[in-house]
């Protein structure tokens, strides 16, 4: 009732010319086949949002995984005191409202009164307009998203690291393997399931990027931070229901394709 029927209805909607004015007479809409889908790939705004989303995923997912893996290794090494405090600190952004975080980061990156540019000014660096410049706006959102999300992966990676038998590292040390060789030959292979889970979940979330540009940049400047989800949201707001539904299914196919690719790259090759 609340999941399957709306999904099927949106699929039907994507092959019609349904608009907001047709809500009173939904059966009177015209069947247009794949016209909405072909329009998408000739729409410069949709293509721009797709490129922005792709850049966000290609840079953001590895950055988040690397940050989470580095934090998990540090907390697992035993060299850091007050590990419980660091765990809570790293994980706190995950459970904090994304809207609240986005508002705070918008103030931090403000070119006039923001903390980041003021700190750069103390060392003689004239900081850019992070969210108002097309060359830095998307990168700023990527960094913020990675900072917010790496805490959840850190907890998963830390559990995976603690499940690796210590005897393997001792045997590798006796055989002359250094820390990097142990990390590459033992840690990474045995963490493959956790890395796969983290990559898939993070990739799915990043493909649906929405709240950050909505709160921080409204998709600007010049659509440089417009994501596919934000574009779909705008089209529904404009009343272009059939067109927006078609864009939603294109995003769904992209999520499936990315997940399949990640399973191929990080999955168990023996299965």
PyMOL commands that set and color helices and strands:
alter all, ss='L'
color gray80, all
select helices_A, chain A and resi 4-13+20-28+35-40+44-76+83-95+98-108+115-122+137-162+166-174+179-190+192-207+211-216+228-237+241-266
alter helices_A, ss='H'
color red, helices_A
deselect
rebuild
show_as cartoon
